[in-house]
Structure formats: C-alpha cells, structure tokens
C-alpha cells in the first residue's frame, strides 16, 4: 500500500474546513495541532457511507466498539481489555475527566509529567483539581525522583490524588518501557496515588520500540486507561473512545454515569471500529511514512537549522524542538508563525520546560515538511542578518 502521507495535495488540504487548515491564513503551513494530512482508510469511508445510506445516525451501541478495540489490542499488543471493565466515552479527554471525577474530589491533586499536552492542565483545573508538575528528566523520560517528590506534595494533606500519564508521551514522543511504567506505578502505589493513562497515541509507535498497555502490567490492577482510534487513524472529527479499568478498579468504574456514553458519536464509533478491524495495512503504511519523515526532519534540521535541538521521537508524529540556542525567546512558535509563515504549537503551553521550545507535527508530505523547514531557516537567517547589520 502507498504511503498515506503522499496522497492529498496541498491544494486539496487547503480546501479542508477543519481547525487545522482554517485557523491561520492560506499563506501559513500548519504543522501545529495533532492531525495528519491523510485521507481515511478505505474501510472507514465505506463504513460511514453505508451508515449514511441506512440512516444509521442514532445513539451509539458500545459493545461493537469495545469489541473492535479488544480485537485491535490483541493483534497489535498481545493484550485485550476485559469488556466488562470498559465504558464508552465521548473522547479521550472527556473520558479522562470522568475518571478523575471518580478518583478525586475538588481541591485534590493530579500529578503530570511536564512538559505535557496542554489540555492536561486545562481539563484538570476545570474540574477544580490542582495540577502538580513532575518534570521529565533531561533525556525526556520519567524522572522517578521528581515523581516521588510530586506524589509527596499531592498527598501532603491526606487528600486523594491521581497521576495522569501520557503513554506514549506528548510532546516528546517517548515510548515508556515496561520497566519505566512498572517503576512509576509502584511509586504511585507506595504514595496512595491512583494512575490514569492517556493511550491515544498507542498505535503510533516506531520500531524497534514497543507499546506496553498499562493495564497489562501488575501495577495496572487499580489503574485506568483511556483509548481511542482517533489519533492513529486521523479520526478526530468522528469521536468515540473507551475508558478501561484494571481488575481492582472495576468498582470505581461502575460508578461512572451511564449517560456519559451518550456523548460518543455513533457514526464515530462505526468509523473507528472499521479502522480498528480493517485498517492494519493502512496503519503499517502510515508508520512507514512517519518513520521516513522523522528521519527526514532530522536531516533537514541538521542541514538548515543545526542549532535546533531535536531528539527523534520513538512514537507519535510529534517533534519537540528546542530553539533556545537560537535565542528566539520563550515562544519561538510566535516568531516562526509571523516571520516564516509556519504554525507550530507554542512550547510554553506545555508547562514547565516548554519555554524556548515548540512542537512540530511531521504527519504531512515530505514536500510540505521540507518547505516548512526551509521557511523557518530563512526566517532565522534573516533575523540573524538583521541583528548583525544593527551591530
């Protein structure tokens, strides 16, 4: 199968009416929000078309979607969730919010590994919970000493606490190993902290790295994970997700109101189930293209912006770029959007450790990725020349 990233033309992409291609002007290349420049897998198109032809646009039927998730997880990761310990939810972040309602109360603490996906802050605070940061180590991996300190702070007043973990991590693209997940889970248990894992990027792991479902581990017995096919198959507009509980967390999950499932899209569930059941060939072709792009980005930056720090991600299609050596300020994305006409995600939005950084989405064609880096290099070069002239 051809690389899905090579199919849509730039002209086709600019005709799209979603947030990614409409927020900024036509002259801007949008490499910010986590959405891929691909067409959906053919089984998804067929399933949605069939649903429309049947007028099958009612309320979702959870078992079909849950079974599709279990089939996919069994094939790809050698593990499958227990259907009796799952709940259909509207999307991953709303599912996480509902799980946090079960495990914590107003004023309780939620620990996150920063820099991290900005909605982790927004959704937690919207629930009336406190965010406590546990910064990642210099290598972008979980720092157990930092985590222990954060857990201690979270439990200082004997309130309930949760640990919200992104696996794989967003924005760094780190794929946590079984040993890392186990160590973090054991530490959480020692402090009486419940674990909630966002596994939305799980299908997007690059060889030789391996995704490990948190609930497949002994430390997952009292934990929750939330998963959707929306990132792996580019279906953010066709929402559905599943919250899954470990064996000892089933009682907690039973307290989730049944009405939560009503927010999921039936058509979204149909689309995602089709992707999960019949999209393996498409996904493998996509992963090949993403692998080539993450390597291409390394080559482009090394050649044209050698001062930019870039650690090739182990998973996702997100690159966490360190612009601090170029002295572009705390928000280099702002400079690049204005001067290079390339939109990246601002680093400061990702919390502590984000200043001077930006997140780049490389799930696009090699041509667009190449043009984006060339634009950024020209803008930085022009700035350097102007500064030299001023001196």
N, C-alpha and C positions, 0 to 999 in steps of 0.2 A: 504494500500500500504506500502511496506517495505521502510525503511529509505534509500533514495538515496545515502547517505554517506557511506553505508555499502557495496555497490555493487562492485566498482572497487578494485582490489587487488593492493598492492604496486608494484608488478611486472608489472601489466597492466599499472599503472600510469607511470612507468619509460620507457615504450615504446612510450609515447606521444612525439610529435615533436615540441610542442609549447615552448614559452619562459620560462614558469614556471619550466618545468622539464628539460630544456636543458642548462639554463644559468650557473648553478653550476654543479659540478661533481656528479656522481652516489652515492657517499657516503653522500651527503648532503640531508637533509629533507627540501624541500622548502615550508615554511609557510610565504611567503612574499607577492607576488602580489595577488590582489583580484580576484582570480579564484578558483572555487570549484573543489574538487576531486569527481566528479559525472559523470554519463552518462546523456545525454539529455533526456528530457521526450519523451516517445514513439511517441506522435503526431508530435514532431519536426522531429524525424528520418523519420517518414512516409512522412511528407510533403516535406522534402528535397529529399528523394528518388524518390517521384513522380515527383518533378520538374526536376530532372536529367533524368528520363525516358522520359519526354516530351521535353527535351531540352529547358526548360523554364529558360534560363540563360541570359535574356536580361536586359533592363532597368527597374527600379522599378516603380510600379504603386501605388502611395501614398494612394489613398482612402482606399484600403484594409487594409493597416497597421494602418492608423488613426482610422478606424472603430474598429479594434481589440483593440487598446489602449483604446478607449472610452468604449467598452463593458467591458473590464477588470476593468477599473477605476470605472465604475458604480457598478459592482458586489462587488468589494473589499472595495471601499471607499465611495460609495454612491454619487459620483460626476462624471461627464464626461466632457471632453473638448468639445468645440464647433468646429466641423470640419473646419468651415470657418476661424477659427483663429488658424490654425495649419500649419506647414510646415515640410515636410520630410527633415531630415538632415543626414549626414553620420554616426555620432556617437555623444555622449553627449558632449564631449569636443569641437569638431569642431562646433557643434551646438551652444554651449555657445560662442565660438569665434565669430561666425557670428552675434549673438545677440548683443554682446558687440560692434561690428563694427557699428551696428545701433544706439546704445545709447551713445557712447563715441567717442572721436577722439584721435589722437596721443597726448601723454602727459597728457591726462586726468587720473583720479584716479579710481581704483577699490578696494573696501574695502573687506577684507576677515577676517573670524574668525579663528585665529591661535590657536593651531596647526591645519593644514588643508591639504587636499590632495595635494601633491606636484605639479601636473600639473596646479593647480590654479595659482601658481606663474609663471611657465614656459610659459603657453599659454598667460597669460595677458601681460607679458613682451615681448613676441614675437610679440604682436600686437602693441607694442610701448606705452602701457599704464603703469602707475605707480601702484604698489601694496602698499596699506596702510593696516597695520595689526590692527585688533581689537581683542586682546586676549580674549579667553574664560575665564570665572570665574574659581575659584578653584574647583568648582563642575563639570567643563566641559561643562557648559551651557552658553548661550548667556549672556554677561555682558552688560547691557544697557548703563552704564556709559562709558565703554570702547568703545562701538559702537558710542555713541554720540560724543565722542572726535575724533574718526576716521572720522566720517562724516564731522565734522567741519574742519578737516585738508583737507579732499578731496575737499571741496567746498571753500577753503580759497581764491583762485584766481578766483572764479566765473566760473571755468571750469565745464564741465559736469562730472558726477560721477555715478558709479554703485556700487551696493552691491551684491557680488557673494556669495550666501549662499548654503551650502550643507545640504540637508534635506532628510533623516537622515544624521547626521554629520559623516564625515570620517576624522580622525581615531577613534574618541571617541565612536561612536555608540549611541550617544544621539539622541533621537527622540523628536524633538521640539514640544511643546504643541501648541494648538490653541492660548492660551494666549501669549505665547512667540513669536509666529510668528506675531501675531497682534501688539504686542508692538514694535517689531523690524520694522515692516512695517510702523507703524505710525511715528516712529522716522525717518525713511528714507524719508517719505513724507515731514516731517517738514523741512528737510535739502535739499529737492530737489534732492534726490538720487534715481535712478531707481533700482529696485530689479530684480535679475536674480537668479533662484533657480535650482540647480542640484538635481533632484529627482530620480537618477538612482537606489538608494538602497531602494526606497519606498516599493517594495513588501516584503522586509525582515525585518519586524517589529515584535517583540516578545510580546505576550500578557502579561500583560493587556494593554500595550501601543498601541497607535493608530496613524497611519499616517494621517496627515491632508494635503491634496493638497493645496499648497499656493494659487492657483488661485480660490479655492473655497471660499476664505475669501474676505471680502470687501476690504482689503488692497491690494488684488491681481489685482485690476482693471487695474492698469498701469504697471503690472509686467509681467515677462516671466518665464516659467519653461521649462526644457528640461528633457525628459524621454526616457528610453529605457528598453527593457526586458532583456538586455544583462547580467546584474548582477543577477537579480532574478532567471534567468533560465540558467545561465552559458553559454552564447552565444556570448562571446566577439569576437570570430572569425567569427561570422555571423552578420555583423554590420548593424545597422539601428537605427534611433532614431527620435523623433518628438519634435520640438520646438513649444510651445504653448503660446499664448498671452492672457492677460486679455482684458476685453471689451474695455478699453480705450487705449490699446496698439496695437490694430489691425492695425492702420495706420502705425505704425513703422514696424510691421511685413511685411506689404505689400511691403516694400522697399527691402526686402531680395531677392537677385537674384534667379530666378528660377533654375539656373544652380547648385545651392548648393545641390539640391535634387539628382542630377546625381551621387554624390559621395556615396550615400547609395547603399548597395548591394541588388539586387533584391532577390537573394536566402536568404540573411539575413532577409529581410522583410518578406518573406514567412515563414521562420523558426520561427521568433519572433511572427508573427501573430498566428501561430499554437499554440505556447506556451501560449500566452495570452488568446486564445479562449478555449483551451482544457487542460491546464496544472494545473488547480486548485488543483486537487487531489495530483499531484506530488509536487506542491509547499507546500501544507499543510504538507505532509510527510517530506519534507525537513526542514520546520520550526520546526517540532518536533525534528528532529535530531540535528539541530543547537542549539535548546534550551538545549538539553541534553549535548551538547559539551561545551556550555558556562558555564554550571554548573560544568561539569567535569573539565574544566580548572581551575575554582575557587578551587576545591578540590585538584587538583594536585599541584597548586602553594602554597596553604596553607600548604600542607604537605611537599613539597620538596624545595620550594623557598619562604619561608614565608616573606622574606624581600621585595619581589617584589610587588609593588602597582598594583592592578587590580580592576577596577570598572566594574561589569558585564554589558555589553552593552545592551541597550534597543532595538537596531536594528542593522542590518548588521551582518556579520560574522567576524568582526574585533575586536581585543582586543588591547587596548592601554595600554602598560605595562610600569610602572615606575621602572626603575632599579637603580635610584640614591642612594637608601640606600645600594646597593651592591658595590658602588664606581667602576663601570666598565667604567667610563669615559663618554664623551659626546655621543659616538656612541657604545652602548653595542651590537648592532647588528653585528658590525665588529668583536668583541671578540667572540661572540657566533657562528658566521659563521666559524671562523678559529678554535676555540677550541672545540666547541660542534658539529660542522657539522650540524647546524640548521640555515637556512636562514630566517631572519626576515627583515622587512622594517626599514631602519635606521631612528630614530627619528628626527635628525637634518634636514632631507629633508622636514619635515612638518612645518618648520618655527619656529618662536619664541615659546618657550615652548616645543620644541621637544628634546632638549639636555637631555641626560640621559634616554631617552625613546626608545621604539621600538614597531612596530605594528606587531601583530601576527594574521595570518589567521587561524581560527579554523574550516574552512569548509573542513574537512578531516575526515577520520575514527577515532574513539576513540583510536584504536591501534596506529596509526601514531601520534596522538596528545599526547598520553601517552609517547611514546618513545621520542618524541621531548622534553618534559619537563624533562624526566629522563636524557637525554643527557645534557641539559642545567644545571641541578642541579649538575651533575658530574663535568662539566667543572668549575662551580663556586666553588664547593668544592675543586677541585684540585688546583685552584688558591689560595684559602684561605689557604690551607695546605702549599703550596709553600711559601706564604708570611710569614707564621708562622715559617717555617724552616729557612728562611732568617734572621728572627729576632733572 
